[in-house]
Amino acid sequence: MKLVAKKLNKIGIPLFAFILGLTPMFVITAFAEGGATGATGYYTVYGKDYANYAFVYAGYYNNVAYANAGTGVQCDPITNKVPSGYMGAKARLYNSSDKLVASTSFVYNSKETNALNSDFASLNPAKASDAYYSYGITAAYNGDGYTQYYTFKSPAQNP
């Protein structure tokens, strides 16, 4: 046991200090991506209250720039639930020239729930010199089909 302690003191402590010194660099690298959520929109359809929003994440993974957009919708207040198929969400990703660069199809809630997120609209690789924002669409069952609502645009993010 004493031999292990001596080796740890000779090798382990400096190694631990070196690794600990590198830890902030890893943390900063891991969280260097930017994310933003747009303002929340509210609407009522078929007696149900909803809230929607768009969000975007941009950053680097393995030194490659990427951008992901998503759209969320939920019942308001959140404790209410809607039946299967009442909510839909579609993500759309735009660049700083207001050009649509990625989008998804609508996804609908498959069971009774109070919240739904779209699939990610992803651009990989993205241009490191560009900024990206999310501008989604949600759908609410109106008794005879769906009424669609645009989200507010999210703030733009650079990778």
C-alpha positions as CSV (number, residue, x, y, z in Angstrom):
1,M,0.0,0.0,0.0
2,K,2.8,2.4,0.8
3,L,4.4,1.6,-2.5
4,V,1.2,2.5,-4.3
5,A,1.0,5.8,-2.3
6,K,4.6,6.7,-3.2
7,K,4.0,6.0,-6.9
8,L,0.8,8.0,-6.8
9,N,2.6,10.9,-5.1
10,K,5.3,10.8,-7.7
11,I,3.2,10.2,-10.8
12,G,-0.4,10.6,-9.8
13,I,-0.5,14.0,-8.2
14,P,1.4,15.8,-11.1
15,L,-0.7,13.8,-13.6
16,F,-3.9,14.8,-11.8
17,A,-2.8,18.4,-11.7
18,F,-2.0,18.3,-15.4
19,I,-5.5,16.8,-16.2
20,L,-7.2,19.2,-13.9
21,G,-5.4,22.1,-15.7
22,L,-6.7,20.8,-19.0
23,T,-10.3,20.4,-17.8
24,P,-11.3,24.1,-18.4
25,M,-10.1,23.8,-22.0
26,F,-12.3,20.8,-22.5
27,V,-15.3,22.4,-20.8
28,I,-14.9,25.6,-22.9
29,T,-14.6,23.5,-26.1
30,A,-17.6,21.3,-25.2
31,F,-19.9,24.3,-24.5
32,A,-18.5,26.7,-27.2
33,E,-21.7,26.2,-29.3
34,G,-24.4,28.9,-29.3
35,G,-28.1,28.3,-28.8
36,A,-31.0,30.6,-28.9
37,T,-34.8,30.4,-28.6
38,G,-37.2,32.9,-30.2
39,A,-40.2,34.5,-28.5
40,T,-43.2,32.4,-27.6
41,G,-46.3,32.6,-29.7
42,Y,-49.8,31.9,-28.4
43,Y,-53.0,30.8,-30.1
44,T,-56.2,28.9,-29.5
45,V,-57.7,26.3,-31.9
46,Y,-60.7,24.0,-31.3
47,G,-61.0,25.0,-27.7
48,K,-57.3,24.2,-26.9
49,D,-54.6,26.8,-26.0
50,Y,-51.2,26.4,-27.4
51,A,-47.7,28.0,-27.3
52,N,-45.0,27.6,-29.9
53,Y,-41.4,28.6,-30.3
54,A,-38.3,28.1,-32.5
55,F,-34.8,27.3,-31.3
56,V,-31.4,27.0,-33.0
57,Y,-28.0,25.6,-32.0
58,A,-24.8,26.3,-33.9
59,G,-21.3,25.1,-33.2
60,Y,-18.6,22.7,-34.1
61,Y,-18.3,19.0,-33.8
62,N,-15.0,17.4,-34.7
63,N,-13.9,20.8,-36.1
64,V,-16.8,20.9,-38.5
65,A,-19.3,23.7,-38.3
66,Y,-23.0,22.7,-37.9
67,A,-26.4,24.4,-37.4
68,N,-29.6,22.7,-36.1
69,A,-33.1,24.2,-35.9
70,G,-36.1,22.9,-34.0
71,T,-39.7,23.8,-33.3
72,G,-41.6,23.2,-30.1
73,V,-45.3,23.4,-29.3
74,Q,-47.1,22.8,-26.0
75,C,-50.5,23.1,-24.4
76,D,-50.9,26.2,-22.3
77,P,-51.1,25.8,-19.4
78,I,-48.7,22.9,-19.7
79,T,-50.7,20.6,-17.4
80,N,-53.4,20.2,-20.1
81,K,-53.0,17.4,-22.6
82,V,-54.4,17.0,-26.1
83,P,-55.4,13.7,-27.8
84,S,-53.1,11.9,-30.3
85,G,-52.7,13.8,-33.6
86,Y,-53.7,17.3,-32.3
87,M,-50.3,18.9,-32.4
88,G,-47.7,19.1,-35.2
89,A,-44.3,20.7,-35.6
90,K,-42.0,21.4,-38.5
91,A,-38.4,22.8,-38.2
92,R,-36.9,25.2,-40.8
93,L,-33.3,26.5,-40.8
94,Y,-32.4,29.8,-42.5
95,N,-29.0,31.4,-43.1
96,S,-28.3,35.1,-42.7
97,S,-29.3,35.8,-46.3
98,D,-32.8,34.5,-45.4
99,K,-32.4,31.4,-47.5
100,L,-34.0,28.2,-46.4
101,V,-31.1,25.7,-46.0
102,A,-32.7,22.8,-44.2
103,S,-36.2,21.7,-43.2
104,T,-38.1,18.7,-41.8
105,S,-41.5,17.3,-42.4
106,F,-44.3,17.8,-39.9
107,V,-44.3,15.4,-36.9
108,Y,-47.5,14.9,-35.0
109,N,-48.0,13.7,-31.4
110,S,-48.6,10.0,-31.5
111,K,-50.2,9.8,-28.0
112,E,-51.9,12.1,-25.6
113,T,-49.4,14.7,-24.5
114,N,-48.9,18.3,-23.5
115,A,-45.7,19.0,-25.5
116,L,-44.1,18.1,-28.9
117,N,-40.8,18.9,-30.5
118,S,-40.0,18.6,-34.2
119,D,-37.1,16.7,-35.7
120,F,-34.0,18.8,-36.2
121,A,-33.4,20.6,-39.4
122,S,-29.6,20.2,-39.7
123,L,-26.9,21.7,-41.9
124,N,-23.6,19.9,-41.5
125,P,-21.2,21.2,-42.6
126,A,-22.4,24.7,-42.2
127,K,-20.5,27.8,-43.2
128,A,-18.5,29.1,-40.3
129,S,-18.8,32.6,-41.6
130,D,-22.6,32.5,-41.7
131,A,-25.3,33.0,-39.0
132,Y,-28.3,30.7,-38.8
133,Y,-31.8,31.1,-37.3
134,S,-34.9,28.9,-36.9
135,Y,-38.3,29.8,-38.1
136,G,-40.7,26.9,-37.6
137,I,-44.3,26.1,-38.2
138,T,-46.8,24.3,-35.9
139,A,-50.1,22.8,-36.6
140,A,-53.2,22.4,-34.4
141,Y,-56.2,20.2,-35.1
142,N,-59.3,22.3,-35.8
143,G,-62.0,19.6,-36.0
144,D,-61.7,19.3,-39.8
145,G,-58.0,19.4,-40.5
146,Y,-55.2,21.5,-39.3
147,T,-54.6,25.2,-38.8
148,Q,-50.9,26.2,-39.2
149,Y,-49.1,28.9,-37.2
150,Y,-45.6,30.3,-37.7
151,T,-43.3,30.7,-34.8
152,F,-41.4,33.9,-34.1
153,K,-37.9,33.7,-35.6
154,S,-35.1,32.7,-33.2
155,P,-32.1,35.0,-32.8
156,A,-29.3,34.1,-35.3
157,Q,-26.4,32.1,-34.1
158,N,-22.9,31.6,-35.6
159,P,-21.1,28.3,-35.3
